[in-house]
Amino acid sequence: MEEFEREDAMPPDAKLGPPADARGTVVVTGAAGFVGTHACRALVQQGWTVRVVVRRAQRAAQQLAGIPVHYVVGDLRQAATRSDAVRGVTTVVHLAAIAIERAGQSYEEVNTNMTAALIEAARAAGVRRFVHMSQNGASSASPHRFLRSKGVAEEHVRASDLDWTVFRPSVIFGRGDEFVTVLARLVRLSPVIYPLPGGGTARFQPVSVTDVAHAIAAAVRRPDTVRQSYPLGGPEALTLREMIERILGAMGTSRILVPVPVTVLRPIIAIAQRVFPRPPVTTALLGLLALDNTVPDSTAWATLGVGSTPFTAGELAYLRSITVREAWTAMW
Ligand SMILES: NC(=O)c1ccc[n+]([C@@H]2O[C@H](COP(=O)([O-])OP(=O)(O)OC[C@H]3O[C@@H](n4cnc5c(N)ncnc54)[C@H](OP(=O)(O)O)[C@@H]3O)[C@@H](O)[C@H]2O)c1
């Protein structure tokens, strides 16, 4: 928690520690992440006082530059961070999670146990409202550890006596995303042939991060979203092949798309995982590229009064800035 004192790391419009008047304060976990930065902007625009929980103050200051928020710096696996996070707030927006396991951070510890502990911290502090970011396909019965960790976390949320709302998005795209950006980096790193894991037939329903952020802000504002769960998918279901074709179109390039079974890619990814500190894909996530990820219904948008942005070359213009050098550096 030492970095809490590092005022020099904060943007000029940032405030350290909890605000003096905590009425109407929303705390956002995972605020420096991809969805978090967009969610914070949407919440501030709606007039909420926003407290953010971040692990790395300096990086968070860059990510959240220009958004007036109050910082709590710490790891949410620590009880002290959790109690600092929820003290005096009206609402918790819980986004913090990991999609790739790194040293000392397992899916179960971060995605599941940390969520259960945060629910307890919220209850202990008398906070009722809990907006939770789950994942389409999350299930305690999933054979995939990542989806299982998110599924068990969601069960903790639903079993609690809090006023919860759960979001279950398909893959989220927008500047700063991981999924689509990684596919685009692999385009730069595969000059002629582009391997399609599992044949590229799995179907996804990519949803814009702006729409997800507005959905979160709508849930925070609206009591009728309490104890409701919302699948979030974009307006089109696309196969992985179709997504990559649109990505190639947005990047103004082409590749020969070659179907490759997941079983063939697995040992290659396993080696890449040993070589690169930040591999683009892990063996744990590889199987998910061959798994359908479309949502059961799209009624959330009408209910929440939020638009649904298509996955078009125009919306993917942010991929054009990816270079071979950037793609290579990202893995280190
Ligand atoms: N992106 C998608 O396509 C997608 C799709 C469906 C659901 N979701 C869900 O949406 C949520 C946000 O995802 P995202 O894409 O924004 O992920 P992200 O960019 O990786 O952000 C996650 C944030 O959580 C923080 N975090 C992780 N462990 C923490 C800990 N122990 N203590 C405090 N903070 C911690 C990370 O902090 P550091 O910056 O310090 O690492 C990071 O800022 C997640 O729950 C994810 O499962 C995402």
The ligand as a Gaussian input file, in Angstrom:
#p B3LYP/6-31G(d) Opt

LIG

0 1
 N      -12.040000      -8.228000     -22.272000
 C      -12.966000      -9.118000     -22.612000
 O      -13.087000      -9.525000     -23.777000
 C      -13.925000      -9.636000     -21.559000
 C      -15.006000     -10.430000     -21.970000
 C      -15.913000     -10.884000     -21.015000
 C      -15.734000     -10.559000     -19.677000
 N      -14.666000      -9.783000     -19.310000
 C      -14.500000      -9.472000     -17.883000
 O      -14.452000      -8.062000     -17.734000
 C      -13.623000      -7.724000     -16.624000
 C      -12.578000      -6.708000     -17.035000
 O      -11.798000      -7.289000     -18.070000
 P      -10.675000      -6.464000     -18.830000
 O      -10.654000      -6.958000     -20.229000
 O      -10.828000      -5.015000     -18.566000
 O       -9.366000      -7.030000     -18.111000
 P       -7.998000      -6.276000     -17.829000
 O       -7.729000      -5.217000     -18.831000
 O       -6.973000      -7.345000     -17.648000
 O       -8.270000      -5.571000     -16.442000
 C       -8.392000      -6.307000     -15.264000
 C       -7.905000      -5.447000     -14.128000
 O       -8.023000      -6.199000     -12.913000
 C       -6.929000      -5.865000     -12.107000
 N       -6.620000      -6.898000     -11.132000
 C       -6.350000      -8.206000     -11.381000
 N       -6.025000      -8.824000     -10.246000
 C       -6.107000      -7.898000      -9.256000
 C       -5.849000      -7.926000      -7.885000
 N       -5.430000      -9.044000      -7.272000
 N       -6.008000      -6.791000      -7.171000
 C       -6.392000      -5.647000      -7.769000
 N       -6.638000      -5.544000      -9.097000
 C       -6.476000      -6.665000      -9.831000
 C       -5.768000      -5.698000     -13.076000
 O       -4.782000      -4.916000     -12.459000
 P       -3.306000      -4.740000     -13.079000
 O       -3.486000      -3.673000     -14.115000
 O       -2.479000      -4.320000     -11.931000
 O       -2.930000      -6.069000     -13.644000
 C       -6.436000      -5.032000     -14.279000
 O       -6.340000      -3.636000     -14.215000
 C      -13.047000      -9.044000     -16.108000
 O      -13.822000      -9.493000     -15.029000
 C      -13.190000      -9.972000     -17.305000
 O      -13.274000     -11.330000     -16.904000
 C      -13.753000      -9.307000     -20.219000

